[in-house]
């Protein structure tokens, strides 16, 4: 049991938290989980509408995953994959992932987080171009408001200012092109298709300006998650992919959030018809129960690694915990549950209930835009519906809504721009979706009353 000091301060640096403000606030200390709910140290239950951080796809009390970890701990609690050795369970997981990939893939390379796997993707892009005699072709284009992690390379790919400020990032090889957020960045009267065409033209112009012989890859989430649950506009990827092929750029697809059923498809790539050269997965690969991620690579990529091993003597990359047998066992059991419990079918059944329930709140004075697919969604709060103007950051609207929701037993995540994200466990029932939407509606009303009490101007039309 935590003592009073640990309970209040936890001797802990909280990621993505205002640490100065938090000095005077108690953290929410979670001690248990039950289905889609988590339980704090005082016994209060919270409907976890974010599945933790987009990852607890099977909720917080799936016994099969605990049993899988225990069995593996008893059999082989640790082994590595260096020097031609490998845990048997890791081979099984590799085969399962290659089999279910949205495009033909050759091999899997494991790590412990999406950040690490995206970092590895960067290294492989550089490695491949050196191996193929193109030492200048090293720049990687990501997107504003994209999120790819927090290591030095992956944070450079991330297109959020808070991930760069005072960290001396991004690295000079990392470039950022337009965010495909039609609601926020589309011109007046511009259709989604016209917006997509403009963004594709801007991307090609960037490549030509930089020099096609220097630009190596493009990385994208099918749906941008932490940047605001940004759904690509109609025809976006259909216009982007031919440009990548034209300039011989690798396509890196970050499936860390979208992968394993979140959209109602196994991968976001299935939803949008993408064929990645490199694809990263994490989070729901183990339902968040164990830290594990993977980089899947096409045969064209893996063949280069084999060829370079002849030249260099070894493939000089890997982590101590790459393919750790316990996370691998949990991940493999997670994939079995997805199939046996027909999770994709369930998401397709309940996903529309979430989307429709949130869209029913579109007329609320604070709601500017509602968007989503399957069991991922966002509600963007605005001060003026007509102009789409945000509240000033100093107004604290998002923080207030998050507080009111938490008081009502609902955990949501409010991101920059007062965007409220939803990503509940994939096992959520129809009744629980109704509960989620009801609690969120009450939090919206409480936030509106709070804002009016403070004299904040709100233009509801």
C-alpha beads as a LAMMPS data file, in Angstrom:
LAMMPS data file: protein, C-alpha beads

461 atoms
460 bonds

1 atom types
1 bond types

-500.0 500.0 xlo xhi
-500.0 500.0 ylo yhi
-500.0 500.0 zlo zhi

Masses

1 110.0

Atoms # bond

1 1 1 0.000 0.000 0.000
2 1 1 1.328 3.478 -0.866
3 1 1 2.136 5.754 2.043
4 1 1 0.688 9.278 2.079
5 1 1 3.708 10.927 0.438
6 1 1 3.883 8.355 -2.348
7 1 1 0.135 8.598 -2.887
8 1 1 0.298 12.370 -3.307
9 1 1 3.556 12.705 -5.253
10 1 1 4.482 9.140 -6.245
11 1 1 8.183 10.060 -6.595
12 1 1 7.456 9.790 -10.270
13 1 1 7.774 11.919 -13.392
14 1 1 4.399 11.720 -15.125
15 1 1 4.699 11.646 -18.928
16 1 1 2.717 14.213 -20.922
17 1 1 1.662 16.011 -17.745
18 1 1 2.052 19.614 -16.627
19 1 1 4.514 18.770 -13.876
20 1 1 4.301 22.195 -12.248
21 1 1 0.519 22.015 -11.921
22 1 1 0.694 18.407 -10.835
23 1 1 2.909 19.292 -7.863
24 1 1 -0.212 20.545 -6.106
25 1 1 -2.616 17.839 -7.250
26 1 1 -3.049 14.230 -6.247
27 1 1 -2.555 11.727 -9.033
28 1 1 -5.369 9.342 -9.811
29 1 1 -3.917 6.122 -8.446
30 1 1 -5.366 3.052 -10.159
31 1 1 -5.237 -0.210 -8.257
32 1 1 -7.482 -2.601 -10.182
33 1 1 -9.383 -3.370 -13.350
34 1 1 -12.652 -5.097 -14.233
35 1 1 -13.712 -5.427 -17.862
36 1 1 -13.735 -1.953 -19.400
37 1 1 -13.517 -0.322 -15.964
38 1 1 -10.554 0.606 -13.792
39 1 1 -10.722 1.100 -10.029
40 1 1 -8.864 3.674 -7.958
41 1 1 -7.363 3.314 -4.501
42 1 1 -10.631 4.517 -2.930
43 1 1 -12.680 1.876 -4.736
44 1 1 -14.263 4.234 -7.291
45 1 1 -14.881 2.704 -10.727
46 1 1 -14.174 4.520 -14.003
47 1 1 -15.288 3.584 -17.485
48 1 1 -11.970 3.726 -19.354
49 1 1 -12.973 5.307 -22.658
50 1 1 -9.357 5.386 -23.884
51 1 1 -8.439 1.735 -23.185
52 1 1 -5.588 3.205 -21.169
53 1 1 -3.521 4.642 -24.015
54 1 1 -5.381 3.160 -26.995
55 1 1 -4.111 -0.297 -26.024
56 1 1 -6.200 -2.299 -23.505
57 1 1 -8.296 -3.763 -26.301
58 1 1 -9.546 -6.696 -24.225
59 1 1 -10.209 -4.669 -21.107
60 1 1 -8.452 -4.904 -17.781
61 1 1 -9.286 -8.385 -16.475
62 1 1 -8.809 -10.923 -19.275
63 1 1 -7.781 -14.087 -17.406
64 1 1 -6.563 -15.882 -20.533
65 1 1 -3.784 -13.345 -20.960
66 1 1 -2.715 -13.599 -17.343
67 1 1 -2.652 -17.390 -17.668
68 1 1 -0.612 -17.190 -20.878
69 1 1 1.990 -15.032 -19.132
70 1 1 2.101 -17.375 -16.131
71 1 1 2.520 -20.483 -18.292
72 1 1 5.362 -18.864 -20.205
73 1 1 7.017 -17.648 -17.004
74 1 1 7.034 -21.225 -15.769
75 1 1 8.361 -22.606 -19.055
76 1 1 10.887 -20.017 -20.261
77 1 1 10.779 -16.665 -18.449
78 1 1 13.433 -15.052 -20.635
79 1 1 15.603 -15.710 -23.612
80 1 1 17.055 -13.548 -26.353
81 1 1 17.159 -13.721 -30.141
82 1 1 20.809 -12.819 -30.695
83 1 1 23.325 -15.027 -32.475
84 1 1 20.850 -17.292 -34.235
85 1 1 18.930 -18.287 -31.091
86 1 1 15.245 -17.610 -30.479
87 1 1 12.460 -18.576 -28.068
88 1 1 10.008 -20.976 -29.718
89 1 1 7.032 -18.792 -28.828
90 1 1 8.623 -15.853 -30.638
91 1 1 8.782 -17.867 -33.849
92 1 1 5.081 -18.684 -33.478
93 1 1 4.207 -15.030 -33.036
94 1 1 6.308 -14.015 -36.045
95 1 1 4.500 -16.509 -38.232
96 1 1 1.083 -15.356 -36.993
97 1 1 1.858 -11.702 -37.709
98 1 1 3.240 -12.342 -41.184
99 1 1 0.179 -14.451 -41.977
100 1 1 -2.280 -11.722 -40.943
101 1 1 -0.417 -8.720 -42.393
102 1 1 -2.410 -6.537 -44.800
103 1 1 0.234 -6.927 -47.530
104 1 1 2.897 -9.578 -48.235
105 1 1 5.633 -9.327 -45.629
106 1 1 8.896 -11.190 -45.219
107 1 1 9.997 -10.945 -41.607
108 1 1 9.204 -9.446 -38.206
109 1 1 11.618 -7.679 -35.882
110 1 1 10.490 -7.187 -32.285
111 1 1 10.955 -4.437 -29.708
112 1 1 9.134 -3.260 -26.593
113 1 1 7.268 -0.145 -27.736
114 1 1 5.908 1.586 -30.784
115 1 1 8.553 4.272 -30.343
116 1 1 11.322 1.683 -30.590
117 1 1 9.827 0.024 -33.652
118 1 1 9.406 3.347 -35.438
119 1 1 12.964 4.219 -34.458
120 1 1 14.042 0.899 -35.983
121 1 1 12.118 1.717 -39.157
122 1 1 14.178 4.898 -39.499
123 1 1 17.410 2.940 -39.090
124 1 1 16.326 0.410 -41.688
125 1 1 15.387 3.120 -44.192
126 1 1 18.890 4.565 -43.864
127 1 1 20.507 1.110 -43.870
128 1 1 18.698 0.065 -47.050
129 1 1 19.670 3.161 -48.972
130 1 1 23.304 2.778 -47.969
131 1 1 23.174 -0.873 -49.012
132 1 1 21.596 0.071 -52.349
133 1 1 24.223 2.683 -53.156
134 1 1 22.056 5.735 -52.447
135 1 1 23.846 7.367 -49.485
136 1 1 22.147 10.743 -49.975
137 1 1 18.595 9.327 -49.942
138 1 1 17.960 9.677 -46.214
139 1 1 15.218 12.238 -45.545
140 1 1 11.923 10.970 -44.158
141 1 1 8.679 12.883 -44.532
142 1 1 6.114 12.663 -41.744
143 1 1 3.035 14.829 -41.172
144 1 1 2.114 17.666 -38.867
145 1 1 0.071 16.300 -35.951
146 1 1 1.295 12.776 -36.656
147 1 1 2.470 10.769 -33.658
148 1 1 5.199 8.144 -33.936
149 1 1 6.849 8.013 -30.524
150 1 1 9.321 9.718 -28.220
151 1 1 12.773 8.287 -28.921
152 1 1 15.110 10.747 -30.634
153 1 1 14.252 9.521 -34.138
154 1 1 10.574 8.697 -33.597
155 1 1 9.943 11.971 -31.738
156 1 1 11.501 13.753 -34.701
157 1 1 8.906 12.068 -36.905
158 1 1 6.136 13.077 -34.503
159 1 1 4.573 16.316 -35.704
160 1 1 3.614 17.839 -32.343
161 1 1 5.509 20.878 -31.014
162 1 1 5.526 19.662 -27.408
163 1 1 7.557 16.631 -28.493
164 1 1 10.235 18.880 -29.998
165 1 1 10.476 21.958 -27.798
166 1 1 13.785 22.156 -25.888
167 1 1 14.687 18.576 -26.893
168 1 1 16.691 19.894 -29.890
169 1 1 14.326 18.063 -32.219
170 1 1 13.459 17.253 -34.922
171 1 1 16.599 15.803 -36.457
172 1 1 17.502 17.569 -39.719
173 1 1 16.637 14.528 -41.873
174 1 1 13.019 14.616 -40.703
175 1 1 10.543 16.746 -42.636
176 1 1 6.849 17.408 -42.071
177 1 1 4.125 17.907 -44.633
178 1 1 0.481 18.921 -44.298
179 1 1 -1.870 17.444 -41.729
180 1 1 -4.863 15.896 -43.558
181 1 1 -7.460 17.421 -41.221
182 1 1 -10.180 18.725 -43.534
183 1 1 -12.316 20.289 -40.785
184 1 1 -9.415 22.351 -39.484
185 1 1 -7.283 23.018 -42.579
186 1 1 -9.627 22.745 -45.558
187 1 1 -10.257 26.033 -47.350
188 1 1 -13.744 27.531 -47.387
189 1 1 -15.876 25.510 -49.774
190 1 1 -13.052 23.072 -50.531
191 1 1 -14.269 19.471 -50.899
192 1 1 -12.426 16.604 -49.252
193 1 1 -11.249 15.450 -52.676
194 1 1 -9.919 18.895 -53.589
195 1 1 -8.231 19.162 -50.176
196 1 1 -6.592 15.757 -50.712
197 1 1 -5.391 16.825 -54.155
198 1 1 -3.883 20.020 -52.705
199 1 1 -2.051 18.059 -50.002
200 1 1 -0.726 15.556 -52.532
201 1 1 0.526 18.404 -54.723
202 1 1 2.215 19.992 -51.703
203 1 1 3.906 16.703 -50.869
204 1 1 5.254 16.344 -54.392
205 1 1 6.441 19.942 -54.360
206 1 1 8.317 19.266 -51.103
207 1 1 9.992 16.196 -52.595
208 1 1 11.063 18.148 -55.678
209 1 1 12.334 21.044 -53.590
210 1 1 14.393 18.748 -51.353
211 1 1 15.569 16.651 -54.288
212 1 1 14.087 13.207 -54.956
213 1 1 17.542 11.664 -54.628
214 1 1 17.598 12.801 -50.968
215 1 1 14.078 11.769 -49.889
216 1 1 13.837 8.163 -48.737
217 1 1 10.470 7.490 -47.116
218 1 1 7.053 8.692 -46.055
219 1 1 5.531 7.607 -42.729
220 1 1 1.843 7.830 -41.869
221 1 1 -0.741 6.516 -39.453
222 1 1 -3.863 5.363 -41.333
223 1 1 -5.799 7.490 -38.824
224 1 1 -3.747 10.024 -36.889
225 1 1 -4.365 9.169 -33.242
226 1 1 -2.668 11.377 -30.670
227 1 1 -2.767 14.324 -33.071
228 1 1 -6.552 14.402 -32.773
229 1 1 -8.110 11.259 -34.318
230 1 1 -7.770 12.736 -37.795
231 1 1 -9.571 10.756 -40.487
232 1 1 -7.946 11.053 -43.926
233 1 1 -10.099 12.935 -46.428
234 1 1 -11.626 11.076 -49.360
235 1 1 -9.019 10.014 -51.998
236 1 1 -6.091 11.096 -49.768
237 1 1 -4.058 7.888 -49.807
238 1 1 -5.054 7.160 -53.414
239 1 1 -3.276 10.402 -54.344
240 1 1 -0.310 10.047 -51.983
241 1 1 0.820 6.484 -52.758
242 1 1 1.537 7.020 -56.497
243 1 1 3.812 9.930 -55.576
244 1 1 5.834 7.649 -53.289
245 1 1 6.206 5.109 -56.058
246 1 1 7.148 7.799 -58.586
247 1 1 10.085 8.952 -56.464
248 1 1 11.100 5.492 -55.200
249 1 1 10.247 6.233 -51.589
250 1 1 9.530 3.578 -48.972
251 1 1 6.065 3.681 -47.411
252 1 1 6.164 3.202 -43.632
253 1 1 2.730 2.641 -42.112
254 1 1 2.410 3.202 -38.360
255 1 1 -0.339 0.824 -37.191
256 1 1 0.475 1.253 -33.490
257 1 1 -3.002 2.661 -32.728
258 1 1 -5.079 1.445 -35.678
259 1 1 -3.834 -2.143 -35.688
260 1 1 -5.735 -5.206 -34.444
261 1 1 -9.342 -4.202 -34.859
262 1 1 -9.641 -0.618 -33.703
263 1 1 -11.265 0.499 -36.986
264 1 1 -13.377 -2.633 -37.453
265 1 1 -10.674 -4.033 -39.739
266 1 1 -7.627 -5.946 -38.570
267 1 1 -5.425 -3.036 -39.658
268 1 1 -6.017 0.500 -40.802
269 1 1 -4.170 -0.539 -43.946
270 1 1 -7.025 -2.942 -44.714
271 1 1 -9.531 -0.109 -44.390
272 1 1 -7.657 2.192 -46.768
273 1 1 -6.116 -0.390 -49.092
274 1 1 -2.504 0.377 -48.139
275 1 1 0.477 -1.842 -48.984
276 1 1 3.323 -0.801 -46.692
277 1 1 6.986 -1.592 -47.246
278 1 1 7.497 -1.334 -43.483
279 1 1 4.730 -1.545 -40.886
280 1 1 4.945 -0.988 -37.150
281 1 1 2.551 -2.503 -34.607
282 1 1 2.311 -2.346 -30.812
283 1 1 -0.340 -1.559 -28.147
284 1 1 -3.217 -3.944 -28.993
285 1 1 -0.816 -6.653 -30.201
286 1 1 -0.820 -7.779 -26.552
287 1 1 -3.959 -5.875 -25.505
288 1 1 -1.542 -3.716 -23.512
289 1 1 -0.917 -6.537 -21.036
290 1 1 2.789 -6.788 -21.852
291 1 1 5.186 -4.339 -23.558
292 1 1 5.860 -5.595 -27.078
293 1 1 6.004 -4.149 -30.568
294 1 1 7.030 -5.327 -34.001
295 1 1 8.321 -3.978 -37.265
296 1 1 7.097 -6.010 -40.227
297 1 1 9.083 -5.679 -43.430
298 1 1 8.524 -6.694 -47.027
299 1 1 10.665 -9.414 -48.570
300 1 1 12.454 -6.762 -50.634
301 1 1 13.566 -5.151 -47.382
302 1 1 14.461 -8.347 -45.530
303 1 1 16.451 -9.610 -48.547
304 1 1 18.706 -6.556 -48.251
305 1 1 19.340 -7.352 -44.587
306 1 1 20.423 -10.860 -45.556
307 1 1 22.682 -9.518 -48.295
308 1 1 24.291 -6.975 -45.978
309 1 1 24.973 -9.653 -43.367
310 1 1 27.221 -11.333 -45.912
311 1 1 29.056 -8.057 -46.441
312 1 1 29.230 -6.849 -42.827
313 1 1 29.270 -10.148 -40.946
314 1 1 26.070 -9.553 -38.969
315 1 1 22.901 -7.484 -38.778
316 1 1 23.978 -4.987 -36.134
317 1 1 20.666 -4.167 -34.514
318 1 1 18.426 -5.645 -31.837
319 1 1 17.348 -5.208 -28.226
320 1 1 17.860 -7.433 -25.205
321 1 1 14.109 -7.818 -24.992
322 1 1 13.420 -8.212 -28.726
323 1 1 10.904 -11.037 -28.905
324 1 1 10.928 -11.608 -25.127
325 1 1 9.038 -14.887 -24.619
326 1 1 6.532 -13.632 -22.020
327 1 1 5.195 -10.687 -24.045
328 1 1 5.309 -12.919 -27.132
329 1 1 3.139 -15.530 -25.414
330 1 1 0.640 -12.887 -24.306
331 1 1 0.565 -11.363 -27.792
332 1 1 -0.031 -14.745 -29.416
333 1 1 -2.907 -15.453 -27.014
334 1 1 -4.313 -11.999 -27.739
335 1 1 -4.380 -12.758 -31.464
336 1 1 -6.162 -16.050 -30.745
337 1 1 -8.807 -14.216 -28.705
338 1 1 -9.386 -11.730 -31.519
339 1 1 -10.113 -14.622 -33.840
340 1 1 -12.002 -16.943 -31.490
341 1 1 -14.173 -14.212 -29.973
342 1 1 -14.790 -12.601 -33.380
343 1 1 -13.658 -9.237 -32.137
344 1 1 -13.726 -7.641 -35.580
345 1 1 -17.391 -8.542 -35.990
346 1 1 -18.120 -7.155 -32.535
347 1 1 -16.405 -3.842 -33.331
348 1 1 -18.408 -3.573 -36.540
349 1 1 -21.577 -4.087 -34.515
350 1 1 -20.928 -1.645 -31.658
351 1 1 -18.744 0.874 -33.485
352 1 1 -21.706 2.563 -35.209
353 1 1 -23.383 2.943 -31.812
354 1 1 -20.416 4.936 -30.555
355 1 1 -20.180 7.033 -33.711
356 1 1 -23.933 7.733 -33.802
357 1 1 -24.082 8.418 -30.080
358 1 1 -21.323 11.019 -30.257
359 1 1 -22.712 12.581 -33.449
360 1 1 -26.032 13.029 -31.648
361 1 1 -24.166 15.583 -29.507
362 1 1 -23.117 17.633 -32.543
363 1 1 -25.637 20.407 -31.762
364 1 1 -24.208 20.973 -28.297
365 1 1 -22.913 24.564 -28.012
366 1 1 -19.345 23.374 -27.315
367 1 1 -19.096 20.763 -30.087
368 1 1 -17.509 21.814 -33.352
369 1 1 -16.808 18.482 -35.016
370 1 1 -17.406 14.780 -34.359
371 1 1 -15.434 12.173 -36.302
372 1 1 -14.369 8.564 -36.096
373 1 1 -14.366 5.035 -37.469
374 1 1 -15.153 1.818 -35.607
375 1 1 -14.140 2.279 -31.978
376 1 1 -11.930 5.319 -32.393
377 1 1 -13.498 8.770 -32.317
378 1 1 -12.987 12.396 -31.387
379 1 1 -15.114 15.373 -30.431
380 1 1 -13.489 18.727 -31.138
381 1 1 -14.611 21.531 -28.840
382 1 1 -14.825 25.082 -30.184
383 1 1 -15.685 28.523 -28.909
384 1 1 -17.431 29.523 -32.129
385 1 1 -19.202 26.943 -34.284
386 1 1 -19.415 29.189 -37.349
387 1 1 -15.744 30.192 -37.484
388 1 1 -14.470 26.988 -35.832
389 1 1 -12.365 29.139 -33.512
390 1 1 -10.804 27.338 -30.582
391 1 1 -10.986 28.493 -27.005
392 1 1 -7.741 30.135 -25.895
393 1 1 -5.461 27.625 -24.189
394 1 1 -5.670 29.692 -21.013
395 1 1 -9.435 29.049 -20.791
396 1 1 -8.790 25.471 -19.675
397 1 1 -11.908 24.079 -21.364
398 1 1 -10.385 20.679 -22.121
399 1 1 -8.999 20.294 -18.608
400 1 1 -12.376 21.221 -17.151
401 1 1 -14.207 18.668 -19.275
402 1 1 -11.721 15.979 -18.350
403 1 1 -12.239 16.796 -14.652
404 1 1 -16.048 16.711 -14.896
405 1 1 -15.931 13.427 -16.815
406 1 1 -13.649 11.891 -14.204
407 1 1 -15.949 13.030 -11.414
408 1 1 -18.715 11.131 -13.227
409 1 1 -16.574 8.011 -13.511
410 1 1 -15.437 8.447 -17.120
411 1 1 -11.829 8.617 -18.287
412 1 1 -11.266 10.382 -21.598
413 1 1 -8.191 12.033 -23.061
414 1 1 -8.208 15.674 -24.071
415 1 1 -5.490 16.568 -26.542
416 1 1 -4.149 19.859 -27.876
417 1 1 -6.880 21.983 -29.409
418 1 1 -9.481 20.740 -26.919
419 1 1 -9.969 17.515 -28.851
420 1 1 -11.591 14.777 -26.766
421 1 1 -10.488 11.318 -27.863
422 1 1 -12.319 8.014 -27.438
423 1 1 -10.780 4.590 -27.886
424 1 1 -12.613 2.198 -25.545
425 1 1 -11.700 -1.465 -25.138
426 1 1 -12.892 -3.455 -28.135
427 1 1 -14.982 -5.666 -25.842
428 1 1 -17.297 -2.785 -24.893
429 1 1 -20.971 -3.780 -25.075
430 1 1 -23.844 -1.856 -26.615
431 1 1 -25.137 -0.967 -23.142
432 1 1 -21.683 0.246 -22.085
433 1 1 -21.443 2.407 -25.205
434 1 1 -24.698 4.055 -24.135
435 1 1 -23.262 4.539 -20.651
436 1 1 -20.095 6.114 -22.105
437 1 1 -22.032 8.555 -24.294
438 1 1 -24.364 9.461 -21.415
439 1 1 -21.496 10.263 -19.068
440 1 1 -19.750 12.295 -21.746
441 1 1 -22.925 14.263 -22.464
442 1 1 -23.210 15.140 -18.782
443 1 1 -19.568 16.237 -18.733
444 1 1 -20.232 18.483 -21.744
445 1 1 -23.172 20.102 -19.958
446 1 1 -21.147 20.604 -16.787
447 1 1 -18.311 22.158 -18.808
448 1 1 -20.738 24.517 -20.571
449 1 1 -22.175 25.669 -17.251
450 1 1 -18.652 26.130 -15.867
451 1 1 -17.618 28.190 -18.915
452 1 1 -20.691 30.427 -18.696
453 1 1 -20.131 31.022 -14.999
454 1 1 -16.688 32.347 -15.937
455 1 1 -18.074 34.602 -18.620
456 1 1 -16.413 32.816 -21.526
457 1 1 -18.107 33.872 -24.776
458 1 1 -19.561 30.917 -26.698
459 1 1 -21.022 31.272 -30.177
460 1 1 -23.287 28.254 -30.535
461 1 1 -24.305 28.893 -34.169

Bonds

1 1 1 2
2 1 2 3
3 1 3 4
4 1 4 5
5 1 5 6
6 1 6 7
7 1 7 8
8 1 8 9
9 1 9 10
10 1 10 11
11 1 11 12
12 1 12 13
13 1 13 14
14 1 14 15
15 1 15 16
16 1 16 17
17 1 17 18
18 1 18 19
19 1 19 20
20 1 20 21
21 1 21 22
22 1 22 23
23 1 23 24
24 1 24 25
25 1 25 26
26 1 26 27
27 1 27 28
28 1 28 29
29 1 29 30
30 1 30 31
31 1 31 32
32 1 32 33
33 1 33 34
34 1 34 35
35 1 35 36
36 1 36 37
37 1 37 38
38 1 38 39
39 1 39 40
40 1 40 41
41 1 41 42
42 1 42 43
43 1 43 44
44 1 44 45
45 1 45 46
46 1 46 47
47 1 47 48
48 1 48 49
49 1 49 50
50 1 50 51
51 1 51 52
52 1 52 53
53 1 53 54
54 1 54 55
55 1 55 56
56 1 56 57
57 1 57 58
58 1 58 59
59 1 59 60
60 1 60 61
61 1 61 62
62 1 62 63
63 1 63 64
64 1 64 65
65 1 65 66
66 1 66 67
67 1 67 68
68 1 68 69
69 1 69 70
70 1 70 71
71 1 71 72
72 1 72 73
73 1 73 74
74 1 74 75
75 1 75 76
76 1 76 77
77 1 77 78
78 1 78 79
79 1 79 80
80 1 80 81
81 1 81 82
82 1 82 83
83 1 83 84
84 1 84 85
85 1 85 86
86 1 86 87
87 1 87 88
88 1 88 89
89 1 89 90
90 1 90 91
91 1 91 92
92 1 92 93
93 1 93 94
94 1 94 95
95 1 95 96
96 1 96 97
97 1 97 98
98 1 98 99
99 1 99 100
100 1 100 101
101 1 101 102
102 1 102 103
103 1 103 104
104 1 104 105
105 1 105 106
106 1 106 107
107 1 107 108
108 1 108 109
109 1 109 110
110 1 110 111
111 1 111 112
112 1 112 113
113 1 113 114
114 1 114 115
115 1 115 116
116 1 116 117
117 1 117 118
118 1 118 119
119 1 119 120
120 1 120 121
121 1 121 122
122 1 122 123
123 1 123 124
124 1 124 125
125 1 125 126
126 1 126 127
127 1 127 128
128 1 128 129
129 1 129 130
130 1 130 131
131 1 131 132
132 1 132 133
133 1 133 134
134 1 134 135
135 1 135 136
136 1 136 137
137 1 137 138
138 1 138 139
139 1 139 140
140 1 140 141
141 1 141 142
142 1 142 143
143 1 143 144
144 1 144 145
145 1 145 146
146 1 146 147
147 1 147 148
148 1 148 149
149 1 149 150
150 1 150 151
151 1 151 152
152 1 152 153
153 1 153 154
154 1 154 155
155 1 155 156
156 1 156 157
157 1 157 158
158 1 158 159
159 1 159 160
160 1 160 161
161 1 161 162
162 1 162 163
163 1 163 164
164 1 164 165
165 1 165 166
166 1 166 167
167 1 167 168
168 1 168 169
169 1 169 170
170 1 170 171
171 1 171 172
172 1 172 173
173 1 173 174
174 1 174 175
175 1 175 176
176 1 176 177
177 1 177 178
178 1 178 179
179 1 179 180
180 1 180 181
181 1 181 182
182 1 182 183
183 1 183 184
184 1 184 185
185 1 185 186
186 1 186 187
187 1 187 188
188 1 188 189
189 1 189 190
190 1 190 191
191 1 191 192
192 1 192 193
193 1 193 194
194 1 194 195
195 1 195 196
196 1 196 197
197 1 197 198
198 1 198 199
199 1 199 200
200 1 200 201
201 1 201 202
202 1 202 203
203 1 203 204
204 1 204 205
205 1 205 206
206 1 206 207
207 1 207 208
208 1 208 209
209 1 209 210
210 1 210 211
211 1 211 212
212 1 212 213
213 1 213 214
214 1 214 215
215 1 215 216
216 1 216 217
217 1 217 218
218 1 218 219
219 1 219 220
220 1 220 221
221 1 221 222
222 1 222 223
223 1 223 224
224 1 224 225
225 1 225 226
226 1 226 227
227 1 227 228
228 1 228 229
229 1 229 230
230 1 230 231
231 1 231 232
232 1 232 233
233 1 233 234
234 1 234 235
235 1 235 236
236 1 236 237
237 1 237 238
238 1 238 239
239 1 239 240
240 1 240 241
241 1 241 242
242 1 242 243
243 1 243 244
244 1 244 245
245 1 245 246
246 1 246 247
247 1 247 248
248 1 248 249
249 1 249 250
250 1 250 251
251 1 251 252
252 1 252 253
253 1 253 254
254 1 254 255
255 1 255 256
256 1 256 257
257 1 257 258
258 1 258 259
259 1 259 260
260 1 260 261
261 1 261 262
262 1 262 263
263 1 263 264
264 1 264 265
265 1 265 266
266 1 266 267
267 1 267 268
268 1 268 269
269 1 269 270
270 1 270 271
271 1 271 272
272 1 272 273
273 1 273 274
274 1 274 275
275 1 275 276
276 1 276 277
277 1 277 278
278 1 278 279
279 1 279 280
280 1 280 281
281 1 281 282
282 1 282 283
283 1 283 284
284 1 284 285
285 1 285 286
286 1 286 287
287 1 287 288
288 1 288 289
289 1 289 290
290 1 290 291
291 1 291 292
292 1 292 293
293 1 293 294
294 1 294 295
295 1 295 296
296 1 296 297
297 1 297 298
298 1 298 299
299 1 299 300
300 1 300 301
301 1 301 302
302 1 302 303
303 1 303 304
304 1 304 305
305 1 305 306
306 1 306 307
307 1 307 308
308 1 308 309
309 1 309 310
310 1 310 311
311 1 311 312
312 1 312 313
313 1 313 314
314 1 314 315
315 1 315 316
316 1 316 317
317 1 317 318
318 1 318 319
319 1 319 320
320 1 320 321
321 1 321 322
322 1 322 323
323 1 323 324
324 1 324 325
325 1 325 326
326 1 326 327
327 1 327 328
328 1 328 329
329 1 329 330
330 1 330 331
331 1 331 332
332 1 332 333
333 1 333 334
334 1 334 335
335 1 335 336
336 1 336 337
337 1 337 338
338 1 338 339
339 1 339 340
340 1 340 341
341 1 341 342
342 1 342 343
343 1 343 344
344 1 344 345
345 1 345 346
346 1 346 347
347 1 347 348
348 1 348 349
349 1 349 350
350 1 350 351
351 1 351 352
352 1 352 353
353 1 353 354
354 1 354 355
355 1 355 356
356 1 356 357
357 1 357 358
358 1 358 359
359 1 359 360
360 1 360 361
361 1 361 362
362 1 362 363
363 1 363 364
364 1 364 365
365 1 365 366
366 1 366 367
367 1 367 368
368 1 368 369
369 1 369 370
370 1 370 371
371 1 371 372
372 1 372 373
373 1 373 374
374 1 374 375
375 1 375 376
376 1 376 377
377 1 377 378
378 1 378 379
379 1 379 380
380 1 380 381
381 1 381 382
382 1 382 383
383 1 383 384
384 1 384 385
385 1 385 386
386 1 386 387
387 1 387 388
388 1 388 389
389 1 389 390
390 1 390 391
391 1 391 392
392 1 392 393
393 1 393 394
394 1 394 395
395 1 395 396
396 1 396 397
397 1 397 398
398 1 398 399
399 1 399 400
400 1 400 401
401 1 401 402
402 1 402 403
403 1 403 404
404 1 404 405
405 1 405 406
406 1 406 407
407 1 407 408
408 1 408 409
409 1 409 410
410 1 410 411
411 1 411 412
412 1 412 413
413 1 413 414
414 1 414 415
415 1 415 416
416 1 416 417
417 1 417 418
418 1 418 419
419 1 419 420
420 1 420 421
421 1 421 422
422 1 422 423
423 1 423 424
424 1 424 425
425 1 425 426
426 1 426 427
427 1 427 428
428 1 428 429
429 1 429 430
430 1 430 431
431 1 431 432
432 1 432 433
433 1 433 434
434 1 434 435
435 1 435 436
436 1 436 437
437 1 437 438
438 1 438 439
439 1 439 440
440 1 440 441
441 1 441 442
442 1 442 443
443 1 443 444
444 1 444 445
445 1 445 446
446 1 446 447
447 1 447 448
448 1 448 449
449 1 449 450
450 1 450 451
451 1 451 452
452 1 452 453
453 1 453 454
454 1 454 455
455 1 455 456
456 1 456 457
457 1 457 458
458 1 458 459
459 1 459 460
460 1 460 461
